[in-house]
Amino acid sequence: PVEPVARGGDLPLSYVQQQLWLLDQLDPGTAAYNMPVALRVKGELDVEAFKQSFQRIVERHETLRTNFSTINGEPVAIINEARVWAMQGKDLSALDRVSQDDALQSLIREQLDTGFNLQSDPLLRGILVKLTAADGKPEHAFIGAMHHIISDGWSLNVMTAELMELYQAIVEQREARLPELAIQYVDVAAWQRKWLSGEVLDQHIQYWRDRLDNDGQVLQLQTDYPRPAVMTSHGAVVRARISPQVVGQITDLAQEEGATLFMVLVAAYQLLLHNYTGQERINIGTPIAGRDSVEMEQLVGFFINTVVLSTELQPSQSVRELLRQVREVTLGAYAHQALPFEKLVQELRPPRDSSRTPFFQVFLNLLNLPPQTDGDSPLNIEPLLQEDNHSHAKYDFNLYVSEEPDGSLDLVLVYNCDLYRADTAQTFLDGFKCLLSKMVVETETSVADLKLLASPLPQWMPDLTRLVPEQQYVSPVQRFLQMAAAQPDAVALVSQSNQLSYRELEQQSRQLAAALQQKGAGAETVVSVLATRSSELVVALLGILRCGAVFNILDSGYPLERLQTLVQQAQPLFILDAAGQEDNRGQLQAAFGVELVSLTTISQQQTGAVFTESHSSDNLAYLAFTSGSTGVPKGIRSNIKPLAHFVDWYITRYDIGQQDCVSMLSGLAHDPLLRDIFVPLSVGARIAIPDADWMLNPESLLTWFQTNDVSICHITPSMARLILDTVAKEQTLDQLRLMAIGGDRLSRDLAGALRDLAPNCRLLGCYGATETPQIMGVYEVPVVLEEEPEYVPVGTGIEGVELLVLSRDGSLCAPGQVGEIVVRTPYLSLGYLGAGHNPAESESFSLNRLSHDEQDRLYFTGDKGRYRVDGVVEFLGRIDTQLKIRGFRVEPEEVESAIVNALGGGAGAVVVGGKDPRGDDCLIAYVASSAEDAANPLRVALRQKLPEYMIPALFIPIERVPLNRNGKVDRHRLPDPTGYWVAREYVAPRNEFEQEIADIWQAVLKIDQISVADNFFDVGGHSLLAVQIVSRVKERYQIEFSMRRLLEIATIEGMASYVENALWIRDAETQEEDTGDDFEELEI
């Protein structure tokens, strides 16, 4: 039994109080744990009796007059003597009803948003407001707040009941009929710490260790915004309602399975999270009253505990089987609820991360507090608020469910608005409602077959049972020939060395086509083209297509070994040299094992040869190669249909015509080059070809754009940054009207910089792959970027294309649900080289079985994505490039973006996974920046933006981010990190500040030797130990140093640097104060 403890010594906090105290140390004075106390009092009120009633409640419950301080680095409870509790007054009775309500809401908001000082403030406060009811009768409202550290929802009901009884007793001039309190909350806290030890503690800890040592500790729920380095509490609310009919079905299912309403809600919540994350182990938190005796039921205090419900979902199990499993999980958690969550964290020591709560990040709270009864009290009280403080989010998602008088369920989802948009939260809540309504009907359906999509489906949602119509389009080669006939003297292309009209280009390509036919080139025969970015390349491609053969471009800038691999796979009839390699002909022929034919020589030798126009849209037209996961390039086969489809859509959608000039900046070995060439040639426009080595002198590119009056360009984000780095702020490209960015994610910041560079330009984010093989998704970036996400979305499919987001079982994902982006269109490539002629049997390609059509093909991109509520698809990274650091998954692009933003000034970054000298997984960042020795300040800057596990362990300076010939990051040219590691086993203190702080760390952590570079959490630190370190540092140096600062810095060297700077600033300010008057005495 709980026994009273002596009040003379240091009084302990309960474990749950200790956690709130720690959170307050992290964010002093936070209002996140304010509880509203808002009561409407109807009828006549004896104000003095009402105030006396509150005074007696405060005197009766010690916790209501408790503060919290620190002694020797440990938190203690300070119970104050009973004192007059001040209740302020306010008169709003002269206002009309609407104005009164507005003023009350403003007062409530003020109370909730004003934090408490746990050490000095009364932790219960409030004002009594005089009102006038609608019928003109007097009315009052009590508007106040309490800190959660001294109370909980149950306690509010206890206080309300006591308030009614005490008020009635005072009015009737009698003793209040309230039971004596044999114990107080502090007695329970002391008993809890004494009882929860030894064998009892070991049993509870072992139970929870067995349940929680799993992959469910971090919920991989995709956020809309980057997760801050330290968890925030900015909250907002979305709502929904479950009808009484569905609630009745839920109750019936629960009864059939020996479960409860709460257990059905848990099953639906965990199933929803499984659908959104793909994780099979799902952890959620939920509150439990924590009052194990009648004595405790009468107390005011923070008894509520949090338990973790950890369920492993099996896709094959039915709804009923899932519910049975959840029932067992829940009953097991109830049986071991005595272990406070804070003690659980302390004992199990999960990987700590200040950006999220340990073990779970989502919460479910079924509100079922005992009802407030007024008996025959003359005090007519009703709550002004039915809900908690929802403007502050304690978790990523916190779902409140309450049973309503009409039999319905009211759903309130509090979400962290620093992580999620309102539409994402609403979609998530609607998904919960959808799953619940399906679960109670489809009880034998497997978990995998229970879909999130609710009827009616959004109008934009693709229908996989209907075919995407296929249209016949004019080939770009035919369009070019039409333009050559219609405007033969118009300029077709211009380069540094020459210029060709449409007549000249047609003649040269026809002459080459005839020569190729004479040499045996035709349908299904491959002619490789060794090329640079030049007019000869355009002639070569047109000539090969016109003779009916298949082209494959070999970038002459590639290493010879790479080219040999491509030639071996392509098996060309011969190689056409369009790069002027006559001097190396013998050497190259020997290396390739294939004849190398000069484009100039073959064209001149076959002058006057008979030529038959043999181009066909149905035949194989070209081979392209992309990197393969095995290290060997993958060849992709395509006819001209995808390009014909794209060109028709593109020139129509963006009104491209003879007036335009298109830059030829795309890499030579990939499909974007075909856009650069065949879009302008299809409409009689010009191609502008830069010097072959322009990337060595990017400063001249702006002049080249202006000189050639370039109006349309297709580039990658990396290339765009390269261009921006060379442009002065006042320089603009006013003539540029259309810019298509593809090949990588387009950030909002980069989009803004491109808008400044080209103010008259329409900016497109483009999505596609070599396999598709053209642009398949487009998002036009709006002029106003403030409301745009950090990265531009994939967008929606162009005409004749559906962008699907599919779950692992191949079904359509609901809005917000993460899946794989899949392209559905009749205009895909023909599949991979060497995979046979049935693309359905090729890697990444499949048939859509729902339409029962052998031509309905799908391409699985390997990209993660999700639908927005408007049907726009968002790209969320690669499925196969996620990194896992200290148990947390990391998308390298997010860290790269943070580095670039931190450095600014045209910096670039590439982040990869690696191993540190101890063999631990880590991130390695390659940084291109003009700043010298950027690593240390960069670490400090990143710690203000990113969680610790996302901070690279090693920063390697590079002159610039290496790009391949296609404008993408060339990771193979990044330096080997081995030589850049400094032995990190132990770095000794290097000055007195590092030595003193190392001594503090070693004393608190009880470790003999700690490196000044070691991370606090990596050497066994946790929140309680952090408080002790902060307390000792503040006492030693007499400076302000917060717990949040320690979590952000997290190393001895970082703390020492901060302390040294803080002391310097303090001393400088002191000297300035001491000498401030001397200036008046100086003679000038």
SULWO-V489982 format. One record per backbone hydrogen bond with DSSP energy under -1.0 kcal/mol. NH is the residue of the N-H (numbers start at 1). CO is the residue of the C=O. If there is no record, write none. Layout:
nh = [NH	NH]
co = [CO	CO]
//
This chain:
nh = [18	19	20	21	22	23	24	25	26	27	30	34	35	37	39	40	41	42	43	47	50	51	52	53	54	55	56	57	58	59	60	61	64	65	66	67	68	69	71	74	76	77	78	80	88	90	92	95	100	101	102	103	104	105	106	107	108	109	110	111	112	113	121	125	127	128	129	130	131	133	136	139	140	141	142	143	144	145	146	147	148	150	156	157	158	159	160	161	162	163	164	165	166	167	168	169	170	171	172	174	178	188	189	190	191	192	193	194	195	196	197	201	202	203	204	205	206	207	208	209	210	211	212	213	214	221	224	225	231	235	236	238	240	242	247	248	249	250	251	252	253	254	255	256	257	258	259	264	265	266	267	268	269	270	271	272	273	274	275	276	277	278	282	284	285	286	288	297	299	303	305	307	309	311	313	317	319	320	322	323	324	325	326	327	328	329	330	331	332	333	334	335	337	344	345	346	347	348	349	356	360	363	364	365	367	377	382	384	390	393	396	397	398	399	400	401	402	404	407	409	410	411	412	413	414	415	416	417	419	420	425	426	427	428	429	430	431	432	433	434	435	436	437	438	439	440	442	443	445	447	448	461	466	479	480	481	482	483	484	485	486	487	490	492	493	494	495	500	502	503	505	506	507	508	509	510	511	512	513	514	515	516	517	518	519	520	521	525	527	528	529	530	531	534	538	539	540	541	542	543	544	545	546	547	548	549	550	551	552	554	556	558	563	564	565	566	567	568	569	570	571	573	575	576	577	578	584	585	588	589	590	591	592	593	597	599	602	603	604	605	606	609	614	621	622	623	624	626	631	634	636	637	638	644	645	646	647	648	649	650	651	652	653	654	656	660	662	663	664	673	674	676	677	678	679	681	682	683	685	686	687	688	689	694	696	697	700	701	704	705	706	707	708	710	711	712	713	715	720	721	722	723	724	725	726	727	731	733	737	738	739	740	741	742	748	751	752	753	754	755	756	757	758	761	762	764	765	766	767	772	776	777	778	779	781	788	792	794	795	796	798	801	802	804	806	807	810	813	816	817	819	820	821	822	823	824	829	830	833	835	841	842	845	846	848	856	857	858	859	860	861	864	865	866	868	871	873	874	876	879	883	885	888	890	894	895	896	897	898	899	900	901	902	903	904	908	910	912	914	916	919	922	924	925	926	927	928	938	939	940	941	942	943	945	946	950	951	953	954	956	958	964	967	970	971	973	974	980	995	996	997	998	999	1000	1001	1002	1003	1004	1005	1007	1012	1014	1016	1019	1020	1021	1026	1027	1028	1029	1030	1031	1032	1033	1034	1035	1036	1037	1038	1046	1047	1048	1049	1050	1053	1055	1056	1057	1058	1059	1060	1061	1062	1063	1064	1065	1066	1067	1068	1069	1070	1071	1072	1073	1074	1075	1078	1080	1081]
co = [14	15	16	17	18	19	20	21	22	23	27	31	146	144	142	382	140	380	138	45	46	47	48	49	50	51	52	53	54	55	56	57	61	62	63	78	118	76	74	71	69	11	67	65	126	128	130	92	96	97	98	99	100	101	102	103	104	105	106	107	108	109	117	145	143	88	141	90	139	137	133	131	41	129	39	127	37	125	35	123	33	147	152	153	154	155	156	157	158	159	160	161	162	163	164	165	166	167	168	169	176	184	185	186	187	188	189	190	191	192	195	197	198	199	200	201	202	203	204	205	206	207	208	209	212	219	419	419	354	391	415	413	411	409	243	244	245	246	247	248	249	250	251	252	253	255	254	260	261	262	263	264	265	266	267	268	269	270	271	272	273	274	311	309	362	307	305	293	296	301	288	286	284	282	280	314	445	443	318	319	320	321	322	323	324	325	326	327	328	329	330	331	334	340	341	342	343	344	345	353	358	397	285	399	401	374	40	38	388	233	361	361	414	363	412	365	410	408	404	242	402	240	400	238	398	236	396	234	416	416	421	422	423	424	425	426	427	428	429	430	431	432	433	434	435	436	438	441	442	317	315	458	463	475	476	477	478	479	480	481	482	483	487	500	500	687	498	493	490	488	501	502	503	504	505	506	507	508	509	510	511	512	513	514	515	517	516	522	550	574	552	576	554	532	534	535	536	537	538	539	540	541	542	543	545	544	525	621	527	529	531	555	559	560	561	562	563	564	565	566	567	526	595	528	597	530	581	582	584	585	586	587	588	589	575	577	598	599	600	601	602	606	546	638	638	551	636	634	628	626	624	831	622	640	641	642	643	644	645	646	647	648	649	650	651	657	686	712	688	670	671	672	673	674	675	677	678	680	680	660	492	662	494	691	693	694	697	698	700	701	702	703	704	705	661	661	738	740	716	717	718	719	720	721	723	724	728	757	711	711	762	713	764	715	790	747	748	749	750	751	752	753	754	758	737	739	779	741	777	769	767	767	796	765	763	785	746	873	873	778	776	798	824	822	820	811	807	805	867	814	865	806	863	804	859	802	771	637	635	832	838	839	842	858	856	853	855	846	823	844	821	877	819	874	872	868	795	866	864	862	890	888	885	883	891	891	892	893	894	895	896	897	898	899	900	928	926	924	922	920	916	914	912	954	910	956	908	934	935	936	937	938	939	942	942	947	948	923	923	925	927	968	964	962	969	970	971	977	991	992	993	994	995	996	997	998	999	1000	1001	1002	987	1011	1050	1015	1017	1016	1022	1023	1024	1025	1026	1027	1028	1029	1030	1031	1032	1033	1034	1042	1043	1044	1045	1046	1012	1051	1052	1053	1054	1055	1056	1057	1058	1059	1060	1061	1062	1063	1064	1065	1066	1067	1068	1069	1070	1071	1075	1077	1078]
//
